[in-house]
Amino acid sequence: MQYIIATHGTLAKGYAETVELLLHETVHPICAYADGSEDFPASLTALLDSFGPDEPVLVFTDLVHGSVCQNIAGLCAQYPHMQVAAGVSLPLVMECVLAGAPMTRAELARRMGMSDRTMRKTIQQARMCGYLIPNDQDGRGYYLGSDTRDRE
């Protein structure tokens, strides 16, 4: 299982360093646009290509409607073992890393704070929207991915 945190600026680096310090686990940071370069999509693709073809990957992003998340969403079909959780928080990253195994869509949604009932109500609509699922009633965080293990 591989973990990536992709954010605008250096937030990803801070999260990755904190996870390493507290959990002694590796999370790969992608600090998009941090140095003024536009190589973010290429660096992400290179990182994804460095993993095994069947290696599960969970990517955390900062803003669901931001360019980072939108670029990653465009890669879901190319990398079918990739899941994306937008609206990242450090406790979410730590909890997922500690789980240490690939999660079903329902389990990831639960970890993000979405109830099973809300998940069932929205998953059908999400199919038509590229698997964009708000993780709470206010729509502040989202799950976005191509995981097919538990489609209803």
HELIX and SHEET records of a PDB file:
HELIX    1   1 LEU A   11  LEU A   23  1                                  13    
HELIX    2   2 PHE A   40  SER A   50  1                                  11    
HELIX    3   3 SER A   67  ALA A   73  1                                   7    
HELIX    4   4 LEU A   90  ALA A   99  1                                  10    
HELIX    5   5 ARG A  105  ARG A  111  1                                   7    
HELIX    6   6 ASP A  116  ARG A  127  1                                  12    
SHEET    1   A 6 HIS A  28  ALA A  32  0                                        
SHEET    2   A 6 GLN A   2  HIS A   8  1                                        
SHEET    3   A 6 VAL A  57  THR A  61  1                                        
SHEET    4   A 6 MET A  82  ALA A  86  1                                        
SHEET    5   A 6 TYR A 142  GLY A 145 -1                                        
SHEET    6   A 6 ILE A 133  PRO A 134 -1                                        
END                                                                             
